[in-house]
Amino acid sequence: MEPGQAKCYRPAEALEGVEADMARDLLDLYGVEELYEDDERHVRDAVRAWVDERILPEIEAWAWDGRFPRELVGEMAALDLFGATISEYGLPGLSNVAYGLVMQELERGDSGLRSFVSVQSALVMYPIMTWGSQEQKDRWIPMLAAGKAIGCFGLTEPDFGSNPGGMRSRARRDRDGWVLNGSKAWITNGSIADVAVAWARDDDGVVRGFLVERGTPGFETVDHKGKYSLRASVTSELAFSDVRLPDSSRLPHATGLKCPLGCLTQARFGIAWGALGSALATFHAALDYAKTRTQFGNAPIASHQIIQERLVWMANEITKGQLMVWRLGRLKDAGRATFVQVSQAKRNSCWVARECARLARETLGANGVVNEYPIMRHLMNLESVYTYEGTHDMHTLILGEHLTGIPAFMPPRNDG
Ligand SMILES: Cc1cc2nc3c(=O)[nH]c(=O)nc-3n(C[C@H](O)[C@H](O)[C@H](O)COP(=O)(O)OP(=O)(O)OC[C@H]3O[C@@H](n4cnc5c(N)ncnc54)[C@H](O)[C@@H]3O)c2cc1C
C-alpha cells in the first residue's frame, strides 16, 4: 500500500448498493427505517419537514427568551399532532409507531415542544377519552384536537412528586357537586391551559379526576420562574381554594390512583420515542462538527480515536433505543405493551439522550456551551425529561420490582 493510502477493510462487492443507503443515514446500519410502514414514514417525514422549517430556525431564540411559541398551536393542530392515535372525531388514528415517530421528530426540535404535544394528547385527551362522559368528550376532544383549547395535567404536588399517592389535594362532596382544595406543582402548560385535568382524593380517600376550567373562582395559576430547562415550555403551579365544581366536571369512570398512573404510561411511551429525537439532534451536531473542526494540524478532530469512540457510543445506543421503542410500539398496537416495558424504554431513552448530549457537548469544546449550536439547550432540557414522568430512579425501582418481586420504594423496615 502506498504511504497515505487509506486501507479499506470492506470487500468492494459489499459496497455496491449499500453505500447509497448508508449515505442516506449513516446511523441506520440495521435498517431500522425498513421496520416502519410507508404511512408511518410519511407522517414522520411531514413532521420532520415542519420542524426543520418552523422550529429549528427559531427555537434557540424562544428558549433564550423563555417563551413558548403559542402562535404555532394552530399549525400543530393542522398537522393532526393532538390526539393522533384517536380514531373518533375525525382524528387520524395513527399507529403507536407513527405516533412515536412524531414524538421523535418534535423532540429533535425541542423537548419543550414535544412536552406540549405529549401533555395535550396523552395527559389530557387520553383521560377524557378513556374515563370521560360522552358530554365531556363531545365538548373537549374537538376543541383540544383543533388547538382551540389547551390542556394541562395536575398530579405532582409540592410535597409529592415520585410518590403521587401521598397527594393532599381534596375533593369534598357538596350537595350535587364538589369543593376542591389543594395545590399542584411543576405543571406543564398550567397557566396557558383552558382546562386542567386535576387529581384529588375524595372523602373516602379515592383518587378522582376533575376537569377544572380556567376562570373557575378559586382556581389560580402562577408560573415557575428561573428554569434553565424546557425554557420554551410553560411550567406552573396550580392552586385550588374552595373551587366549586358541578358533578359533571368529574371524570365519571376514573376511580383510583391507577387512572393518573395509566395516563403517565401513555405519556412515557411518547417520551421514550421523543428522547431519541433529542439524541439524534445532538449526535448529528457532534458528527458534523467533528468532521470540520481541525486541531493539531489539518486533520479534523473526527480523525482521533477518542472522538470516534464517542460518536460510536452515541450511534450504538441510539440504534438499540430505536429497536426497543419500535418493538414497544408494535406491542402497544397489539394491545400487549405493559407499563413495565414502557418504564424500561423511558428510562433507557432518557439516559441515552442525556449521555449523547453530554458527549456531544464535550465534542464541541467551548462551542458546545453556546446557543449557536443546539446541544446545550438539549442537555438542559433533558435534565427535566430525565426527571419528569417518573425519575430514572423510579423506573429502576419499577423494573427492580418486576425482576425480583420485591418493591423497594420504601426504606426497609427495621423490625429489630
Ligand atoms: C419541567 C417539568 C415539567 C413537569 N410537568 C409536569 C406535569 O405536567 N404534570 C405533573 O403532574 N408533574 C409534572 N412534573 C413533575 C415531575 O413529574 C416530578 O418532578 C417528578 O415526578 C419527580 O418528583 P420531585 O421533583 O418531587 O422529586 P422527588 O420525588 O422529591 O425526588 C427527588 C430525588 O429523590 C429520588 N427518590 C425519590 N424517592 C426515591 C426512592 N424511593 N428511592 C430512591 N430514590 C428516590 C428521586 O429519584 C429524585 O432523584 C414536571 C416536572 C418538570 C421539571
The ligand as a Tripos MOL2 file, in Angstrom:
@<TRIPOS>MOLECULE
LIG
   53    58     1     0     0
SMALL
NO_CHARGES

@<TRIPOS>ATOM
      1 C1        -40.2530   20.8900   33.5700 C.3       1 LIG1
      2 C2        -41.1360   19.9410   34.3250 C.ar      1 LIG1
      3 C3        -42.4240   19.7110   33.8790 C.ar      1 LIG1
      4 C4        -43.2850   18.8700   34.6110 C.ar      1 LIG1
      5 N1        -44.5760   18.6760   34.1670 N.ar      1 LIG1
      6 C5        -45.4720   18.0040   34.9710 C.ar      1 LIG1
      7 C6        -46.8690   17.9290   34.6200 C.ar      1 LIG1
      8 O1        -47.2930   18.4180   33.5680 O.2       1 LIG1
      9 N2        -47.7190   17.3450   35.4920 N.ar      1 LIG1
     10 C7        -47.2960   16.7760   36.6730 C.ar      1 LIG1
     11 O2        -48.1420   16.2560   37.4120 O.2       1 LIG1
     12 N3        -45.9730   16.8130   37.0200 N.ar      1 LIG1
     13 C8        -45.0570   17.4200   36.2120 C.ar      1 LIG1
     14 N4        -43.7170   17.4930   36.5630 N.ar      1 LIG1
     15 C9        -43.2980   16.9510   37.8550 C.3       1 LIG1
     16 C10       -42.4650   15.6850   37.7440 C.3       1 LIG1
     17 O3        -43.2440   14.5970   37.3400 O.3       1 LIG1
     18 C11       -41.7780   15.4660   39.1020 C.3       1 LIG1
     19 O4        -40.7940   16.4770   39.2330 O.3       1 LIG1
     20 C12       -41.1560   14.0830   39.2380 C.3       1 LIG1
     21 O5        -42.1620   13.1040   39.3790 O.3       1 LIG1
     22 C13       -40.2000   13.9830   40.4370 C.3       1 LIG1
     23 O6        -40.7880   14.4810   41.5930 O.3       1 LIG1
     24 P1        -39.9970   15.5460   42.5180 P.3       1 LIG1
     25 O7        -39.4680   16.6290   41.6340 O.co2     1 LIG1
     26 O8        -40.9230   15.9340   43.6030 O.co2     1 LIG1
     27 O9        -38.7510   14.7590   43.0770 O.3       1 LIG1
     28 P2        -38.7200   13.8070   44.3740 P.3       1 LIG1
     29 O10       -39.8380   12.8100   44.2810 O.co2     1 LIG1
     30 O11       -38.6430   14.6430   45.5860 O.co2     1 LIG1
     31 O12       -37.3440   13.0440   44.1490 O.3       1 LIG1
     32 C14       -36.0850   13.6630   44.4410 C.3       1 LIG1
     33 C15       -34.9890   12.6170   44.2090 C.3       1 LIG1
     34 O13       -35.1730   11.5250   45.1030 O.3       1 LIG1
     35 C16       -35.2560   10.3040   44.3790 C.3       1 LIG1
     36 N5        -36.1690    9.4010   45.0700 N.ar      1 LIG1
     37 C17       -37.4340    9.6520   45.4860 C.ar      1 LIG1
     38 N6        -37.9550    8.5600   46.0630 N.ar      1 LIG1
     39 C18       -36.9960    7.5990   45.9930 C.ar      1 LIG1
     40 C19       -36.9440    6.2290   46.3990 C.ar      1 LIG1
     41 N7        -37.9870    5.5930   46.9580 N.pl3     1 LIG1
     42 N8        -35.8020    5.5320   46.1540 N.ar      1 LIG1
     43 C20       -34.7590    6.1230   45.5520 C.ar      1 LIG1
     44 N9        -34.7450    7.4070   45.1330 N.ar      1 LIG1
     45 C21       -35.8620    8.1400   45.3670 C.ar      1 LIG1
     46 C22       -35.7730   10.7040   43.0020 C.3       1 LIG1
     47 O14       -35.4430    9.7330   42.0070 O.3       1 LIG1
     48 C23       -35.0270   12.0240   42.7930 C.3       1 LIG1
     49 O15       -33.7150   11.7650   42.3630 O.3       1 LIG1
     50 C24       -42.8320   18.2590   35.8040 C.ar      1 LIG1
     51 C25       -41.5020   18.4690   36.2180 C.ar      1 LIG1
     52 C26       -40.6600   19.2970   35.4920 C.ar      1 LIG1
     53 C27       -39.2540   19.5090   35.9650 C.3       1 LIG1
@<TRIPOS>BOND
     1     1     2 1
     2     2     3 ar
     3     2    52 ar
     4     3     4 ar
     5     4     5 ar
     6     4    50 ar
     7     5     6 ar
     8     6     7 ar
     9     6    13 1
    10     7     8 2
    11     7     9 ar
    12     9    10 ar
    13    10    11 2
    14    10    12 ar
    15    12    13 ar
    16    13    14 ar
    17    14    15 1
    18    14    50 ar
    19    15    16 1
    20    16    17 1
    21    16    18 1
    22    18    19 1
    23    18    20 1
    24    20    21 1
    25    20    22 1
    26    22    23 1
    27    23    24 1
    28    24    25 2
    29    24    26 1
    30    24    27 1
    31    27    28 1
    32    28    29 2
    33    28    30 1
    34    28    31 1
    35    31    32 1
    36    32    33 1
    37    33    34 1
    38    33    48 1
    39    34    35 1
    40    35    36 1
    41    35    46 1
    42    36    37 ar
    43    36    45 ar
    44    37    38 ar
    45    38    39 ar
    46    39    40 ar
    47    39    45 ar
    48    40    41 1
    49    40    42 ar
    50    42    43 ar
    51    43    44 ar
    52    44    45 ar
    53    46    47 1
    54    46    48 1
    55    48    49 1
    56    50    51 ar
    57    51    52 ar
    58    52    53 1
@<TRIPOS>SUBSTRUCTURE
     1 LIG1         1 GROUP 0 **** ****
